[in-house]
Structures are given as C-alpha cells and as structure tokens.
Amino acid sequence: MAILDQSDRPNFLRASVLLIGLAWTLPFLQPWHRYPLTSFYSEWLALALGLAAALPLLRREPWRDATVPMIALAPLGLAVVFAVQAALGRVPYAEQALTAGLYLLWAALMVLLGHALGRGLTLDSIARTLAWFLLAGGLLNALIGLVQHYHVSTPFDFMVARKLIPMISGNLGQFNHYAAYVTLALASVAYLYCRGNLQGALATVCAALFLVVLALAGSRSTWLYLGALIVLAVLLHRLRRGDGSRRIVVFACWLLPGFISAQWLVTLPFMVPDEGPLMMTSGERLFQVASGVGPRLQLWGEAWQMFLGAPVFGAGYGQFAWHHFLHEASSGASAGPWMFNHSHNIVLHLMAETGVVGALIIVGAALAWLGGLRHVKFDPAWWWLLSLLAVIGIHSLLEYPLWYAYFLGVAALLLGLGAERVFVLRLARAGHAVVGLGIIAGWLNLIGVLSPYREFERLVFSSERPNPPVATEQDFAQALAKVHREPLLVPYVELAVAYGITPSKEKLTEKLELTTRAMRFAPVDVVVYRQALLLALAGRAVAAREQFERALRVYPHERAAVVAELENLARRYPVELTPLLELATSNFAQGRVPR
C-alpha cells in the first residue's frame, strides 16, 4: 500500500510531507548526546529537515489567496518579548535571546507550512503519512529500548545510546521524552488501525510492544497520556458514531488494562535482565509520589515568586536557573541534587521568565486555537491530531519538551494543520519574500553553526585531543576565541572560560564581568565559588561573603576542594581571602552557615 495517495495534488507538497515525516523520526533516533548541548545533533536534524520541508513555501502557489493562521503570531509575539528583555538587560547574553528568537521564527514557519499543507492536501492523507512515520520511529525506538534493557550486543551498538539509569530512554536520552514519543507512535497505531491500514493482529502486536517499553520507561506521565487518548476516543465516538470511531474507542479503552498488565509482565523472573542497573516501571514510580510531586511543587512555587517579582515582562529568558540558585541559597530547600533551569510547567515558566505579557501571548493563542475547533467535523484524523497535541500538551505541563526543536516542530506543524482561525494576508508578495529570506537565513545559520560547535565540542568536552594540542591557558583561550563568534555558542564559550579563570588581580574587572554573565547563565558550583573569590580580590568584602555563603549552602560538597584552593590563594592575598577561608573552615564545617 502506498504511503501517500496518488492524487493530482502538487508533488512538492507530498515531498514536503515526507520530509516532515523524517523530521518526526530521525531526530528521535540519532544516538549521540554530548556536552555542552546534549540535544544539539537531534535538534540540528529537526531544524534542517523542517527547513527542507518548508521549501514549497518559496513557490508562488501557496501565496495565492494566502491566509495565515492566527496561532502563527504567537511565536512571533514571544520573540518580540525576548527582544524587549534583551534591551532591558534582563538577559545576560543578547545571544540567548537571539537563539530563542530564531527557534520561535522557525516554529512560526512550521505553523505556516502545516497550514499550507492542509490547504493543498487532505488532513486524512497527511495524517496517514505521518502516522506511518511515527509508527516506524516508535518501533525502532522500542527495539532500541529493549536492546538497552537487556544489554543485547549487536553490530549496531554504536547506534544505540547506553542505558545508565533504571529506566530505558531509547536514543532520546531522557525517559520522559521517550515515553511521550512512544505514546505518539501508539496513537498512530490506533489511527492506522481505525482506517484499516493496519490489520488487527499487527496493531495488537505493535500496541503490546509499545506498552511494554512504556512500562520500562518509568514515566508517570504515561498514565495521563493514555487517559487523554481514551477521553478523546470516547468523545469521537459520541460525536460521530461509525465503524472507524468504534474501532478507535475499543482500541483506546484496552490501553490502560494493557498498560497495567505490562507493569506485571516486565517484572516476571524470565523478563528481568541478568545484569545492569535495576529497572523501575511506571507503576512503581507512580507510587513514589514524593519524588515527583514535591520537587515540582517547589519549582512551581519558585516560578510563582519569580512572576511576582517581575509580573509584566518577567525575570528574563533563561533566568530560571539563576533565581532557582538564589532561592535555594536563601531558603535551604532543594528540589534535587542538581540545578534546575526550568519550572517543569510551561504556563508557570512563561509567567516567571516572560511575565504576564509572554504568558498571555501563548496561553491566549492556544485558547483561541481551541475555540476555533467548535465547527470542526470531528473524525479519526482529527482524533489523531488532537491526541498528539494532547500528549505534547500534558508533557509540557510536567516537563519542557517545547524547548527542544524536535518536539516544537511536531507541535507547531500540528497547530498549523488544524488552525481554523486565520486572517487574509493582504501583502502576500511581502509575506512570500519574508518567508523566503527566513528560510535562506535559517539554512545559513544551520550550516554556519555546525563547524564551530564541533570544534568547541572537541576542544572542551571530547576525549579526542586537539591537533595541535592546547598547552596553556592562553592557548586554550585563543582556541575558544575562534568559536566565540558564533552567537549560539557565546554563553557556553564564556562558561568554559569561567571554569578556567585563575583567581588573581590581573584583568580583575574583565574576569568579574565574565563570571557574572556566566553565573546568571548557568550558576554551576565552580563559577559561583569563583565569583566570590574574585569579589574578595576586588575589595568588595561584603558582596564576596554573601556570595560565598550562597555557594556553601547550595554546593556544600565542594567545600573541601574550595578550602584547599583558598589555603593556597590566601598566602598570596591574605587580607582579601583569609576571611573567606575562615568562613569555610568554621561556620560551614559546623553546619552553621547563616541564612
């Protein structure tokens, strides 16, 4: 059976759908996740395939009697908010706001593409094609998950990410993202079964495989995903009774019993792997409420406090981590053993970082999009579309998938495909030209960032030795300066430089300015301690003590290493650094760091 229907529709639109299908599979399958940006290669693939799929927008046909979805204005509006924040100095690096703005422009492009595809092809045809791709991606990731779980050695081991924790995560490297993606594939199985494209036996086998790996993924959100699929299936059957809706509702209603059975199945002795990390199922994690609800409630409370502190335009894009550090230092409450850079709830996070302006733009646009569905003829294709958006929506209320291009692209295209509220673009030629320039600029940025990123990765985070080797701090700084010109990498390059800064009075002002920016970008242990030492060397004793106390409260396990460093430095700068050494060896050692 052909994946695409052979109609008289333009071939370039059908080719675009195929490229979108690749964008919905390949980024979720690539196995390399390296520092500093562990999702770089997956996101690069998603962005590149999205731009390639958008090439039909360069033609004139999509712009005849052009209409633009109202939802496309939402990412553009949020990009404007980021620009205002950069102008107000609420973002330590203007490059941060620029990168986020480029992502949002790409998302708007995906919305336009989805709308154009919906005008040129039927929703059922597009849904069927993309459902096959999701099914293929889900099956491959399910097999990868089982290979991880059972430590099976294959000739393709280099293409399979290692399992380092009890939960499997496929090649996504994050078990909650993995569970969301597999659920998208599961919804696609239901849709293809409903249409008769997938026979009952094959659909059952695929569903059983997906439910097993979802149990092994250990994500509690899966229970909510499956509940959403069931609710939407029942709604479809009530609104449009027929053989297709009956098949979907029967399929969906068996998902929860099947998922419960999968929790039991994977714990049977013959199903438990003989080696490797212990496993933890979704059912087991469901009853560990404190490990999930408590930390999230704390993060949500911090986001609310951030919003109250800057209710109009927010604290600034990317500033949650810095405020989280300050909150933990002042309250002593810890949401986990690591630093959090997101509140794990898209609405509260937007309120915290972009204020009421940014939150209203996105939430208002989402509500308007939903309101436009009142007159839609709800059918299985719409069930598939809404099911995918429901999974991503639930995921966004508990994690931050839309901060990754591969999930953002899926959501944006679906929103464009299902957009009912549109406006007529009177200056179609201008819109055509702007989109064309945007696609060209996007390709130039993607191509331009690849080589500098790989060089930065090799210099700082790879075990591969640079050629020639970097011997001194000065040589290292010069090598980093070559990749510092790339806007995406500026914050990460300066963070790497901040790690290597030697506390001294040479170029002290420049060092303080750099560590201040890096600390607001990523308040990691080395940088926040280094900032305190530099403040002391600058004669700002009160600020240095306050910063040092914050560092001791948040990163107490680094105290021994800091004391050793301070003992050496205090011999050179006794007046400036002895007070910090005394603080580290007395108050904190006795557990009495003042709050």
Secondary structure as GFF3:
##gff-version 3
##sequence-region A 1 595
A	DSSP	alpha_helix	11	23	.	.	.	ID=ss1
A	DSSP	alpha_helix	26	29	.	.	.	ID=ss2
A	DSSP	alpha_helix	40	53	.	.	.	ID=ss3
A	DSSP	three_ten_helix	55	58	.	.	.	ID=ss4
A	DSSP	three_ten_helix	61	63	.	.	.	ID=ss5
A	DSSP	beta_strand	67	69	.	.	.	ID=ss6
A	DSSP	three_ten_helix	70	72	.	.	.	ID=ss7
A	DSSP	alpha_helix	73	88	.	.	.	ID=ss8
A	DSSP	alpha_helix	94	120	.	.	.	ID=ss9
A	DSSP	alpha_helix	123	150	.	.	.	ID=ss10
A	DSSP	three_ten_helix	157	159	.	.	.	ID=ss11
A	DSSP	alpha_helix	175	195	.	.	.	ID=ss12
A	DSSP	alpha_helix	200	217	.	.	.	ID=ss13
A	DSSP	alpha_helix	221	239	.	.	.	ID=ss14
A	DSSP	alpha_helix	243	253	.	.	.	ID=ss15
A	DSSP	alpha_helix	255	265	.	.	.	ID=ss16
A	DSSP	three_ten_helix	269	271	.	.	.	ID=ss17
A	DSSP	alpha_helix	282	286	.	.	.	ID=ss18
A	DSSP	alpha_helix	289	309	.	.	.	ID=ss19
A	DSSP	alpha_helix	320	331	.	.	.	ID=ss20
A	DSSP	alpha_helix	346	371	.	.	.	ID=ss21
A	DSSP	three_ten_helix	372	375	.	.	.	ID=ss22
A	DSSP	alpha_helix	380	398	.	.	.	ID=ss23
A	DSSP	three_ten_helix	401	403	.	.	.	ID=ss24
A	DSSP	alpha_helix	405	417	.	.	.	ID=ss25
A	DSSP	beta_strand	422	424	.	.	.	ID=ss26
A	DSSP	alpha_helix	428	456	.	.	.	ID=ss27
A	DSSP	pi_helix	457	461	.	.	.	ID=ss28
A	DSSP	alpha_helix	473	483	.	.	.	ID=ss29
A	DSSP	three_ten_helix	487	489	.	.	.	ID=ss30
A	DSSP	alpha_helix	490	500	.	.	.	ID=ss31
A	DSSP	alpha_helix	508	521	.	.	.	ID=ss32
A	DSSP	alpha_helix	525	537	.	.	.	ID=ss33
A	DSSP	alpha_helix	541	554	.	.	.	ID=ss34
A	DSSP	three_ten_helix	556	558	.	.	.	ID=ss35
A	DSSP	alpha_helix	559	572	.	.	.	ID=ss36
A	DSSP	alpha_helix	574	585	.	.	.	ID=ss37
###
